[in-house]
Amino acid sequence: MRGLFSTLIVVLVALMIVTTEAGKNKKEKNKGGKGGSDCAEWRYGNCVANNGDCGPGAREGTCNEQTKKVKCRVPCNWKKEFGADCKYKFGNWGECDTTSSTKSRTGTLQKALFNVDCQQTISVSKPCATKVKNKPKGKKNKGKGN
């Protein structure tokens, strides 16, 4: 009985060592896919939405023979026209053009993420406000006895 118990202990210790070593190998393999590899110049494609033409998505990166996917987001507004990776600094909105009922502003490129090609300057427009927004009156005293 004592021999069986000793054998069982040896088997359990051996199993723990094998499991620990297998876990280390998995961690080392995953490091390469996260950018810890020898590759220094990753090239990334455009962000592609998971569903439809905007929202959460992924972009694929390649370097030599390696590939990896990175999470990203495609904007669901006018910015998707210029790409989610082109960051612009905008000026103030211009006056309302009465013929088109729109106003516009320009932006200059500040940053291009993932080495994407971006336009140096862009112009965006939006409809002019047709109504002047008024603050609701009487909300300050709501709930107070008069």
N, C-alpha and C positions, 0 to 999 in steps of 0.2 A: 504494500500500500504506500509506503514511504517513497519507493522508487517511482510510482505512478505520479505522486504529487510533485516530485522533483522534475520529472519529465514535462508535466503540465506547465510548471513555472518557466522552464527553459523555452518551451514553445510559445508561451505568451510574450516573453521578452523578445524573442526573435520576431514575432509578428509585429510588435510595436516598433522595432527598428526598421523593418521593411516598410511599414506604413509611413513613418517619418521621412525616410529617404525618398519615397515616391512623392510625397508632398513637396519636398525641396525641388525635385526635378520639375514639377508642374510650375512652381513659382519662377524658376529660371527660364523656362520656355516662354512664359507670359511676358517677361521683361522685354524680350526682343520685339514683341508686337506692340508695345506701348511706347516705342521710341528710344529704348535703351540699347538699341542695336548699333552696329558700326555705321549705319547709314546716317548721313548728315543733311542731305537735301531731299526732303520729302516733297513730292508734287501732289497737290490736291485738286480734285475735280470740283464741279459746282455742287452746291447743296441741293439734294433732290428730296422733295417732300414725300413722306410715307403715303399720304392719302391726298389726292387732288393736287392743286398747284401751290399750296402754301401750308404752313404749319410745321410741326416737328418732322425731322428727316435725318438723312445721313449723307456724308460725302466720303468718297474713297480716296485714300492716299496711296501712292506707290513710290518706292525707292529701290532701285536695282530690281531684284526679283521678289521683293517683299511687298505685301499689300496690307492695308488696315482700313477699318471704317471708323469715322468720327461722327458723333452726334452733332446735329446743327438744327437751325430753324430758318425757314423761308418766311419773310414777313407777309402778312395777309393784308397789305395796303399798297399804296403807290410805290413803296420802296422796293417791292419785288421786281419792278421793271428794271431797276439799276443793280440788283443783286444784294443779298444780305451781307456780303463781305466788303462792300464799298462804304466807307464811313465819310460823310460830308459835313462841312460846317456851313450853315445857311445864314443868309442875310435876312432882313426883315421882309415881310410881305409887302408887295407894291400896292398901288391904288387899284381900285376895281375898274376893269375895262368894261364899259357899259355895253359895247357891242357883243361881247361874248359872256358877260356876267361872271367873269373869273378874275382872280388876282394871281400873281405868280411871284416866285423868288428864285434866286440862284444859289447853288452850293458849290464849294470848292473841295476837292478831294483832300481829306486829312490822313486817311489810313486805308490800305488795301490788305485785308487779312488773307492768309493762305496764298500769297503771291498771285492773286487773281488780277486780270486786266480790268481796270476801271476807267471810266471817262474822267478827265481832269475837272471839268465843270459840268453841272447839270442844271436844268431849269424845271421846276415843278409848278403846277397850278392847281387851284381848287376853286369851287364856286364861291362867289361873294355871299356874305351873310345878307339875307333879305330882311330880317327883322333885327332890331336892336334888342339885345337881351336885357331885360329889366330884372332887378333883384326883387323878389317877392317882399311886399311890405307886411308888417305886422307879425312876423315870425319871432322877433326878439321878445315880445311880450306874451307869447303863447304859453299858456299854462299858469300865468300870473293873474291873480285876482285884481280887477280894476274897480 
